[in-house]
Amino acid sequence: MTAQLGVGFLGAGPVTQAIHLPTLTTMDDRFRVAHVMDVDAALAATIAGRAGARASTDVATLLSDPAVDVVAVCSPHQFHADQVELAAKAGKTASAKSTAAKSAAKNGNSAKPTSAKRPQAQAKSKALAVAARKQAGKASSAARRKAN
Ligand SMILES: NC(=O)c1ccc[n+]([C@@H]2O[C@H](COP(=O)([O-])OP(=O)(O)OC[C@H]3O[C@@H](n4cnc5c(N)ncnc54)[C@H](O)[C@@H]3O)[C@@H](O)[C@H]2O)c1
């Protein structure tokens, strides 16, 4: 049996509530909701309470929680690229929608490694950078096909 992974949510909106949390309850042999962060403190507390998880209102608190192995980025999409990058730098595995890759690429690839002391974060940041370039390439190919 594999160890259960702790999931931390950045954003506790409708997608977290209606899609991710119910799905994770069907996979509780593999995942447990460890931490729910939202800028709306009452919402974070309510949703975390439902899952028996810790609640907070800032990204750094969630990323410093050792119970969080995987970060589900469910905030509004404009925050995805930065939050995925922060999660990778904190040594966490992060999941977000493709808009993160597009915005990272658009921002001149913000997913840059910053410390030689963090090889794991560097590897993840590099993977994100590659994913961002691929995603941007696909988006521009699709746009060219549409234009022709
Ligand atoms: N709603 C949909 O049908 C749908 C479908 C597919 C994908 N998505 C994507 O899923 C993500 C979440 O969707 P949603 O409808 O729950 O979004 P939402 O915008 O309704 O809610 C996101 C939550 O994030 C919180 N938030 C705001 N700023 C934040 C920050 N800086 N850090 C953390 N949390 C913050 C908000 O308080 C809110 O509770 C979005 O990126 C959206 O594009 C949504």
The ligand as a Tripos MOL2 file, in Angstrom:
@<TRIPOS>MOLECULE
LIG
   44    48     1     0     0
SMALL
NO_CHARGES

@<TRIPOS>ATOM
      1 N1        -15.8930   27.4120  -12.2630 N.am      1 LIG1
      2 C1        -15.6930   26.5430  -13.2640 C.2       1 LIG1
      3 O1        -16.6230   26.0150  -13.8890 O.2       1 LIG1
      4 C2        -14.2870   26.1450  -13.6240 C.ar      1 LIG1
      5 C3        -14.1360   25.1120  -14.5190 C.ar      1 LIG1
      6 C4        -12.8400   24.7030  -14.8300 C.ar      1 LIG1
      7 C5        -11.7670   25.3440  -14.2650 C.ar      1 LIG1
      8 N2        -11.9340   26.3600  -13.4140 N.ar      1 LIG1
      9 C6        -10.7560   26.9620  -12.8410 C.3       1 LIG1
     10 O2        -10.6150   26.4910  -11.5000 O.3       1 LIG1
     11 C7        -10.1310   27.5410  -10.6840 C.3       1 LIG1
     12 C8        -11.0610   27.7350   -9.5140 C.3       1 LIG1
     13 O3        -12.3580   27.9710  -10.0070 O.3       1 LIG1
     14 P1        -13.4860   28.5720   -9.0860 P.3       1 LIG1
     15 O4        -14.6910   28.7050   -9.9420 O.co2     1 LIG1
     16 O5        -13.5740   27.8360   -7.8010 O.co2     1 LIG1
     17 O6        -12.8330   30.0200   -8.8520 O.3       1 LIG1
     18 P2        -13.3490   31.2780   -8.0430 P.3       1 LIG1
     19 O7        -12.6760   32.4250   -8.6410 O.co2     1 LIG1
     20 O8        -14.8440   31.3000   -7.9070 O.co2     1 LIG1
     21 O9        -12.8490   30.9540   -6.5710 O.3       1 LIG1
     22 C9        -11.5380   30.7940   -6.2530 C.3       1 LIG1
     23 C10       -11.3380   31.0470   -4.7450 C.3       1 LIG1
     24 O10       -10.0320   31.5740   -4.6580 O.3       1 LIG1
     25 C11       -10.0260   32.5690   -3.6700 C.3       1 LIG1
     26 N3         -8.8880   33.4480   -3.9370 N.ar      1 LIG1
     27 C12        -8.8620   34.6940   -4.4640 C.ar      1 LIG1
     28 N4         -7.6010   35.1370   -4.5450 N.ar      1 LIG1
     29 C13        -6.8120   34.1470   -4.0680 C.ar      1 LIG1
     30 C14        -5.4300   33.9910   -3.8960 C.ar      1 LIG1
     31 N5         -4.5720   34.9590   -4.2600 N.pl3     1 LIG1
     32 N6         -4.9540   32.8280   -3.4050 N.ar      1 LIG1
     33 C15        -5.8020   31.8380   -3.0470 C.ar      1 LIG1
     34 N7         -7.1350   31.9200   -3.1820 N.ar      1 LIG1
     35 C16        -7.6370   33.0670   -3.6810 C.ar      1 LIG1
     36 C17       -11.3570   33.2390   -3.7510 C.3       1 LIG1
     37 O11       -11.6780   33.8550   -2.4930 O.3       1 LIG1
     38 C18       -12.2860   32.0650   -4.0900 C.3       1 LIG1
     39 O12       -12.8590   31.4940   -2.9230 O.3       1 LIG1
     40 C19       -10.0320   28.7860  -11.5770 C.3       1 LIG1
     41 O13        -8.7110   28.9190  -12.0220 O.3       1 LIG1
     42 C20       -10.9040   28.4750  -12.7510 C.3       1 LIG1
     43 O14       -10.4170   29.0900  -13.9120 O.3       1 LIG1
     44 C21       -13.1780   26.7760  -13.0730 C.ar      1 LIG1
@<TRIPOS>BOND
     1     1     2 1
     2     2     3 2
     3     2     4 1
     4     4     5 ar
     5     4    44 ar
     6     5     6 ar
     7     6     7 ar
     8     7     8 ar
     9     8     9 1
    10     8    44 ar
    11     9    10 1
    12     9    42 1
    13    10    11 1
    14    11    12 1
    15    11    40 1
    16    12    13 1
    17    13    14 1
    18    14    15 2
    19    14    16 1
    20    14    17 1
    21    17    18 1
    22    18    19 2
    23    18    20 1
    24    18    21 1
    25    21    22 1
    26    22    23 1
    27    23    24 1
    28    23    38 1
    29    24    25 1
    30    25    26 1
    31    25    36 1
    32    26    27 ar
    33    26    35 ar
    34    27    28 ar
    35    28    29 ar
    36    29    30 ar
    37    29    35 ar
    38    30    31 1
    39    30    32 ar
    40    32    33 ar
    41    33    34 ar
    42    34    35 ar
    43    36    37 1
    44    36    38 1
    45    38    39 1
    46    40    41 1
    47    40    42 1
    48    42    43 1
@<TRIPOS>SUBSTRUCTURE
     1 LIG1         1 GROUP 0 **** ****
